[in-house]
Amino acid sequence: MNDTLIISLASLKEQADLFLADNPTMTIEEAYGKALARMAATQAELFAFDDPFKGLIIAKLEAMGARRRPVRTAMLSVELNGTDTWKLWYHLRALREMGLVRNLGKSGWVLAA
């Protein structure tokens, strides 16, 4: 991984729309500011992991909307190019112990608030 911040405009707009949906009194500028701050913080978290794969899992969960709805392990495996589910479970359990994700049983995984 390099130290370049990569944020797509579509992801930024999606995140800003979520903020606006949660708080209709927020201005568009405030929503985009909060969205940019959250996405930059997420990217910064990726560099804090001892294992880059854990950072990739967090990034994929974020991209798949795991703050709003659970993501099943099988779907996450597909998004990670068919990663072995046992390997994925190992890393997800480690992320759960770090307090970054929660397991909702058969519903799937969500990012911790």
MIKOL-588332 format. One record per residue: residue number from 1; residue in one letter; x, y, z of N, C-alpha, C in turn. Coordinates in Angstrom, 1 decimal. Atoms other than C-alpha are relative to their C-alpha. Layout:
+-----+---+--------+--------+--------+--------+--------+--------+--------+--------+--------+
!   k ! r !    n_X !    n_Y !    n_Z !   ca_X !   ca_Y !   ca_Z !    c_X !    c_Y !    c_Z !
+-----+---+--------+--------+--------+--------+--------+--------+--------+--------+--------+
! NUM ! A !      X !      Y !      Z !      X !      Y !      Z !      X !      Y !      Z !
...
+-----+---+--------+--------+--------+--------+--------+--------+--------+--------+--------+
***
This chain:
+-----+---+--------+--------+--------+--------+--------+--------+--------+--------+--------+
!   k ! r !    n_X !    n_Y !    n_Z !   ca_X !   ca_Y !   ca_Z !    c_X !    c_Y !    c_Z !
+-----+---+--------+--------+--------+--------+--------+--------+--------+--------+--------+
!   1 ! M !    0.8 !   -1.2 !    0.0 !    0.0 !    0.0 !    0.0 !    0.9 !    1.2 !    0.0 !
!   2 ! N !   -0.8 !   -1.3 !    0.0 !    1.2 !    3.5 !   -0.7 !   -0.7 !    1.0 !    0.9 !
!   3 ! D !    0.6 !   -1.0 !   -0.9 !    0.5 !    6.6 !    1.3 !   -0.8 !    1.1 !   -0.7 !
!   4 ! T !    0.9 !   -1.0 !    0.8 !   -1.8 !    8.3 !   -1.3 !   -1.4 !   -0.2 !    0.5 !
!   5 ! L !    1.4 !    0.0 !   -0.4 !   -5.3 !    9.2 !   -0.2 !   -0.8 !   -0.1 !   -1.3 !
!   6 ! I !    0.9 !    0.2 !    1.1 !   -7.8 !    7.8 !   -2.7 !   -1.4 !    0.0 !    0.4 !
!   7 ! I !    1.4 !   -0.1 !   -0.3 !  -11.4 !    8.8 !   -2.5 !   -0.7 !    0.3 !   -1.3 !
!   8 ! S !    0.7 !   -0.2 !    1.3 !  -13.8 !    8.4 !   -5.4 !   -1.1 !    1.0 !    0.3 !
!   9 ! L !    1.0 !   -1.0 !   -0.1 !  -16.3 !   11.2 !   -6.0 !   -1.4 !   -0.7 !    0.2 !
!  10 ! A !    1.3 !    0.8 !   -0.2 !  -19.2 !    8.6 !   -6.2 !   -0.1 !   -0.4 !    1.5 !
!  11 ! S !    0.1 !    0.4 !   -1.4 !  -18.3 !    7.3 !   -2.7 !   -0.2 !    1.3 !    0.9 !
!  12 ! L !    0.2 !   -1.2 !   -0.7 !  -18.0 !   10.9 !   -1.4 !   -1.4 !    0.5 !    0.0 !
!  13 ! K !    1.4 !   -0.5 !    0.1 !  -21.4 !   11.8 !   -2.7 !   -1.0 !   -1.0 !    0.7 !
!  14 ! E !    0.8 !    1.0 !   -0.7 !  -22.9 !    8.5 !   -1.3 !    0.0 !    0.3 !    1.5 !
!  15 ! Q !   -0.2 !   -0.3 !   -1.4 !  -21.5 !    9.3 !    2.1 !   -0.7 !    1.3 !    0.4 !
!  16 ! A !    0.6 !   -1.3 !   -0.3 !  -22.7 !   12.9 !    2.0 !   -1.5 !   -0.2 !    0.0 !
!  17 ! D !    1.5 !    0.3 !    0.0 !  -26.2 !   11.7 !    1.0 !   -0.5 !   -0.7 !    1.2 !
!  18 ! L !    0.4 !    0.7 !   -1.2 !  -26.3 !    9.4 !    4.0 !   -0.1 !    1.0 !    1.2 !
!  19 ! F !    0.0 !   -1.0 !   -1.1 !  -25.4 !   12.4 !    6.3 !   -1.3 !    0.9 !   -0.2 !
!  20 ! L !    1.1 !   -0.9 !    0.2 !  -28.1 !   14.5 !    4.7 !   -1.3 !   -0.7 !    0.3 !
!  21 ! A !    1.2 !    0.8 !   -0.3 !  -30.7 !   11.7 !    5.0 !   -0.2 !   -0.1 !    1.5 !
!  22 ! D !    0.1 !    0.1 !   -1.4 !  -29.9 !   11.3 !    8.7 !   -0.3 !    1.4 !    0.7 !
!  23 ! N !    0.2 !   -1.3 !   -0.6 !  -30.0 !   15.1 !    9.4 !   -0.4 !    1.0 !   -1.1 !
!  24 ! P !    0.5 !   -0.9 !    1.1 !  -32.1 !   17.1 !    6.9 !    0.3 !    1.5 !    0.2 !
!  25 ! T !   -0.3 !   -1.4 !   -0.3 !  -31.2 !   20.4 !    8.6 !    1.5 !    0.3 !   -0.4 !
!  26 ! M !   -1.4 !   -0.2 !    0.3 !  -27.5 !   19.9 !    7.6 !    0.1 !    0.6 !   -1.4 !
!  27 ! T !   -0.2 !   -0.6 !    1.3 !  -26.2 !   22.0 !    4.7 !    0.8 !   -1.0 !   -0.8 !
!  28 ! I !   -0.8 !    0.9 !    0.9 !  -24.7 !   20.3 !    1.7 !    1.5 !    0.1 !    0.2 !
!  29 ! E !   -1.4 !   -0.2 !   -0.3 !  -21.3 !   21.8 !    2.5 !    0.4 !   -0.7 !    1.3 !
!  30 ! E !   -0.3 !    0.7 !   -1.2 !  -21.4 !   20.4 !    6.0 !    0.0 !   -1.5 !   -0.2 !
!  31 ! A !    0.1 !    1.4 !    0.3 !  -22.5 !   17.0 !    4.7 !    1.3 !   -0.5 !   -0.7 !
!  32 ! Y !   -1.2 !    0.4 !    0.8 !  -19.6 !   16.9 !    2.2 !    1.2 !    0.1 !    0.9 !
!  33 ! G !   -1.1 !   -0.1 !   -0.9 !  -17.2 !   18.1 !    4.9 !    0.1 !   -1.2 !    0.9 !
!  34 ! K !    0.0 !    1.2 !   -0.9 !  -18.2 !   15.3 !    7.3 !    0.3 !   -1.3 !   -0.8 !
!  35 ! A !   -0.2 !    1.1 !    0.8 !  -18.2 !   12.8 !    4.5 !    1.5 !   -0.1 !   -0.4 !
!  36 ! L !   -1.4 !    0.0 !    0.4 !  -14.7 !   13.8 !    3.4 !    0.9 !   -0.4 !    1.3 !
!  37 ! A !   -0.7 !    0.3 !   -1.2 !  -13.5 !   13.7 !    7.0 !   -0.1 !   -1.5 !    0.4 !
!  38 ! R !    0.2 !    1.4 !   -0.3 !  -15.0 !   10.2 !    7.6 !    0.9 !   -0.9 !   -1.0 !
!  39 ! M !   -0.8 !    0.8 !    0.9 !  -13.4 !    8.8 !    4.4 !    1.5 !    0.1 !    0.2 !
!  40 ! A !   -1.5 !   -0.2 !   -0.3 !  -10.0 !   10.3 !    5.2 !    0.4 !   -0.8 !    1.2 !
!  41 ! A !   -0.3 !    0.7 !   -1.2 !  -10.2 !    8.8 !    8.6 !    0.0 !   -1.5 !   -0.3 !
!  42 ! T !    0.0 !    1.4 !    0.4 !  -11.1 !    5.4 !    7.1 !    1.3 !   -0.4 !   -0.7 !
!  43 ! Q !   -1.3 !    0.3 !    0.7 !   -8.1 !    5.6 !    4.8 !    1.2 !    0.0 !    1.0 !
!  44 ! A !   -1.1 !   -0.1 !   -1.0 !   -5.9 !    6.6 !    7.7 !    0.0 !   -1.3 !    0.9 !
!  45 ! E !    0.0 !    1.2 !   -0.7 !   -7.1 !    3.5 !    9.6 !    0.6 !   -1.1 !   -0.7 !
!  46 ! L !   -0.5 !    1.1 !    0.8 !   -6.0 !    1.3 !    6.8 !    1.5 !   -0.1 !    0.2 !
!  47 ! F !   -1.4 !    0.0 !   -0.2 !   -2.4 !    2.3 !    7.5 !    0.4 !   -0.5 !    1.4 !
!  48 ! A !   -0.3 !    0.3 !   -1.4 !   -2.7 !    1.5 !   11.2 !    0.1 !   -1.5 !    0.3 !
!  49 ! F !    0.1 !    1.4 !   -0.2 !   -3.1 !   -2.3 !   10.7 !    1.4 !   -0.6 !   -0.2 !
!  50 ! D !   -1.2 !    0.7 !    0.1 !   -0.2 !   -4.7 !   11.2 !   -0.1 !   -0.9 !   -1.3 !
!  51 ! D !    0.2 !    0.9 !    1.2 !   -1.7 !   -6.8 !    8.3 !   -0.9 !    0.8 !   -1.0 !
!  52 ! P !    0.8 !   -0.8 !    1.0 !   -2.8 !   -4.9 !    5.1 !   -1.3 !   -0.7 !   -0.4 !
!  53 ! F !    1.2 !    0.6 !    0.4 !   -5.5 !   -7.5 !    4.5 !   -1.2 !    0.4 !    0.9 !
!  54 ! K !    1.0 !   -0.5 !   -0.9 !   -7.4 !   -6.3 !    7.6 !   -0.5 !    1.3 !   -0.5 !
!  55 ! G !    0.4 !   -1.3 !    0.5 !   -7.4 !   -2.8 !    6.2 !   -0.8 !   -0.1 !   -1.3 !
!  56 ! L !    0.7 !    0.3 !    1.2 !   -8.6 !   -4.2 !    2.9 !   -1.5 !   -0.4 !    0.3 !
!  57 ! I !    1.3 !    0.5 !   -0.5 !  -11.5 !   -5.9 !    4.7 !   -0.9 !    1.2 !    0.4 !
!  58 ! I !    0.7 !   -1.1 !   -0.5 !  -12.5 !   -2.7 !    6.4 !   -0.4 !    0.9 !   -1.1 !
!  59 ! A !    0.3 !   -0.8 !    1.2 !  -12.3 !   -0.8 !    3.1 !   -1.2 !   -0.6 !   -0.8 !
!  60 ! K !    1.0 !    0.6 !    0.7 !  -14.5 !   -3.3 !    1.4 !   -1.4 !    0.1 !    0.7 !
!  61 ! L !    1.3 !   -0.1 !   -0.8 !  -17.1 !   -3.3 !    4.2 !   -0.5 !    1.4 !   -0.1 !
!  62 ! E !    0.4 !   -1.4 !    0.2 !  -17.2 !    0.5 !    4.0 !   -0.6 !    0.2 !   -1.4 !
!  63 ! A !    0.5 !   -0.1 !    1.4 !  -17.7 !    0.3 !    0.2 !   -1.3 !   -0.7 !   -0.2 !
!  64 ! M !    1.2 !    0.8 !    0.1 !  -20.4 !   -2.3 !    0.6 !   -1.1 !    0.5 !    0.9 !
!  65 ! G !    1.1 !   -0.6 !   -0.8 !  -22.4 !   -0.1 !    3.0 !   -0.2 !   -0.7 !    1.3 !
!  66 ! A !    0.1 !    0.8 !   -1.2 !  -21.7 !   -2.1 !    6.1 !   -0.4 !    0.9 !    1.2 !
!  67 ! R !    0.5 !   -0.8 !   -1.1 !  -22.6 !    0.9 !    8.3 !   -1.5 !    0.0 !    0.1 !
!  68 ! R !    1.5 !    0.0 !    0.1 !  -26.2 !    0.7 !    7.2 !   -0.6 !   -1.4 !    0.1 !
!  69 ! R !    0.6 !    1.3 !    0.1 !  -26.8 !   -3.0 !    6.5 !    1.1 !   -1.1 !    0.1 !
!  70 ! P !   -1.0 !    1.1 !   -0.1 !  -25.0 !   -6.3 !    7.3 !    0.5 !   -0.5 !   -1.3 !
!  71 ! V !   -0.6 !    0.7 !    1.1 !  -22.7 !   -7.9 !    4.8 !    0.4 !   -1.4 !    0.3 !
!  72 ! R !   -0.3 !    1.4 !   -0.2 !  -22.5 !  -11.6 !    4.6 !    1.4 !   -0.4 !   -0.3 !
!  73 ! T !   -1.4 !    0.4 !    0.3 !  -19.2 !  -13.4 !    4.7 !    0.2 !   -0.5 !   -1.4 !
!  74 ! A !   -0.1 !    0.5 !    1.4 !  -19.8 !  -15.1 !    1.4 !    0.1 !    1.2 !   -1.0 !
!  75 ! M !    0.0 !   -1.2 !    0.9 !  -20.5 !  -11.7 !   -0.3 !    1.3 !    0.7 !    0.1 !
!  76 ! L !   -1.3 !   -0.7 !   -0.2 !  -17.4 !  -10.2 !    1.2 !    1.1 !   -0.8 !   -0.6 !
!  77 ! S !   -1.0 !    0.9 !    0.7 !  -15.4 !  -13.2 !    0.0 !    0.0 !    0.2 !   -1.5 !
!  78 ! V !    0.1 !   -0.2 !    1.4 !  -16.6 !  -12.6 !   -3.5 !    0.6 !    1.4 !   -0.4 !
!  79 ! E !   -0.6 !   -1.3 !    0.3 !  -15.7 !   -8.9 !   -3.3 !    1.5 !    0.0 !    0.2 !
!  80 ! L !   -1.5 !    0.1 !   -0.3 !  -12.2 !   -9.9 !   -2.1 !    0.6 !   -1.1 !   -1.0 !
!  81 ! N !   -0.5 !    0.9 !    1.1 !  -11.7 !  -12.0 !   -5.3 !    0.0 !   -1.4 !    0.4 !
!  82 ! G !    0.1 !    1.4 !   -0.4 !  -12.8 !  -15.3 !   -3.8 !    0.9 !   -0.4 !    1.1 !
!  83 ! T !   -0.8 !    0.4 !   -1.2 !  -10.8 !  -15.2 !   -0.6 !   -0.6 !   -1.1 !    0.7 !
!  84 ! D !    0.5 !    1.2 !   -0.7 !  -11.0 !  -18.4 !    1.3 !   -0.8 !    0.5 !    1.3 !
!  85 ! T !    0.8 !   -0.4 !   -1.1 !  -13.8 !  -18.0 !    3.9 !    0.6 !   -0.2 !    1.4 !
!  86 ! W !   -0.7 !    0.2 !   -1.3 !  -11.7 !  -19.5 !    6.7 !    1.0 !    1.1 !    0.3 !
!  87 ! K !   -1.0 !   -1.1 !   -0.1 !   -9.0 !  -16.9 !    6.1 !   -0.8 !    1.3 !    0.4 !
!  88 ! L !    0.8 !   -1.2 !   -0.2 !  -11.7 !  -14.2 !    6.0 !   -0.5 !    0.0 !    1.5 !
!  89 ! W !    0.5 !    0.2 !   -1.4 !  -13.3 !  -15.5 !    9.3 !    1.1 !    0.3 !    1.0 !
!  90 ! Y !   -1.1 !   -0.3 !   -0.9 !   -9.9 !  -15.4 !   11.0 !    0.3 !    1.5 !    0.1 !
!  91 ! H !   -0.3 !   -1.5 !   -0.1 !   -9.3 !  -11.7 !   10.1 !   -1.2 !    0.7 !    0.5 !
!  92 ! L !    1.1 !   -0.7 !   -0.5 !  -12.9 !  -10.7 !   10.8 !   -0.1 !   -0.2 !    1.5 !
!  93 ! R !    0.0 !    0.2 !   -1.5 !  -12.7 !  -12.3 !   14.3 !    1.0 !    1.0 !    0.7 !
!  94 ! A !   -1.0 !   -0.9 !   -0.6 !   -9.5 !  -10.3 !   14.9 !   -0.5 !    1.5 !    0.0 !
!  95 ! L !    0.6 !   -1.4 !    0.1 !  -11.2 !   -7.1 !   13.7 !   -1.1 !    0.2 !    1.0 !
!  96 ! R !    1.0 !   -0.1 !   -1.0 !  -14.1 !   -7.9 !   16.0 !    0.6 !    0.2 !    1.4 !
!  97 ! E !   -0.7 !   -0.2 !   -1.3 !  -11.7 !   -8.2 !   19.0 !    0.6 !    1.4 !    0.1 !
!  98 ! M !   -0.5 !   -1.4 !    0.0 !  -10.2 !   -4.8 !   18.0 !   -1.2 !    1.0 !    0.1 !
!  99 ! G !    1.2 !   -0.9 !   -0.2 !  -13.8 !   -3.4 !   18.2 !   -0.3 !    0.8 !   -1.3 !
! 100 ! L !    0.3 !   -0.7 !    1.2 !  -13.9 !   -2.4 !   14.5 !   -1.2 !   -0.5 !   -0.8 !
! 101 ! V !    1.1 !    0.6 !    0.7 !  -16.6 !   -4.8 !   13.3 !   -0.8 !   -0.7 !    1.0 !
! 102 ! R !    0.9 !    0.8 !   -0.8 !  -19.6 !   -6.6 !   14.8 !   -0.6 !   -1.1 !   -0.8 !
! 103 ! N !    0.6 !    1.1 !    0.7 !  -21.0 !   -9.9 !   13.9 !   -1.5 !   -0.1 !    0.4 !
! 104 ! L !    1.4 !    0.1 !   -0.3 !  -24.8 !  -10.1 !   13.6 !   -0.6 !   -1.4 !   -0.3 !
! 105 ! G !    0.4 !    1.3 !    0.3 !  -24.9 !  -13.8 !   13.2 !   -0.2 !   -0.3 !   -1.4 !
! 106 ! K !    0.3 !    0.4 !    1.4 !  -26.5 !  -15.1 !   10.0 !   -0.2 !    1.3 !   -0.9 !
! 107 ! S !    0.2 !   -1.2 !    0.8 !  -27.2 !  -11.5 !    8.9 !    1.3 !    0.5 !   -0.6 !
! 108 ! G !   -1.2 !   -0.4 !    0.5 !  -23.6 !  -10.8 !    8.5 !    0.8 !    1.0 !    0.9 !
! 109 ! W !   -0.9 !   -0.9 !   -0.7 !  -21.0 !   -8.2 !    9.5 !   -0.3 !    1.5 !   -0.2 !
! 110 ! V !    0.2 !   -1.4 !    0.2 !  -21.3 !   -4.5 !   10.1 !    1.2 !    0.7 !    0.7 !
! 111 ! L !   -1.1 !   -0.8 !   -0.6 !  -18.7 !   -1.8 !   10.9 !   -0.5 !    0.5 !    1.3 !
! 112 ! A !    0.3 !   -0.5 !   -1.3 !  -18.7 !   -0.8 !   14.5 !   -0.2 !    1.6 !   -0.1 !
! 113 ! A !    0.2 !   -1.5 !    0.0 !  -20.0 !    2.8 !   15.2 !    1.1 !    0.7 !    0.7 !
+-----+---+--------+--------+--------+--------+--------+--------+--------+--------+--------+
***
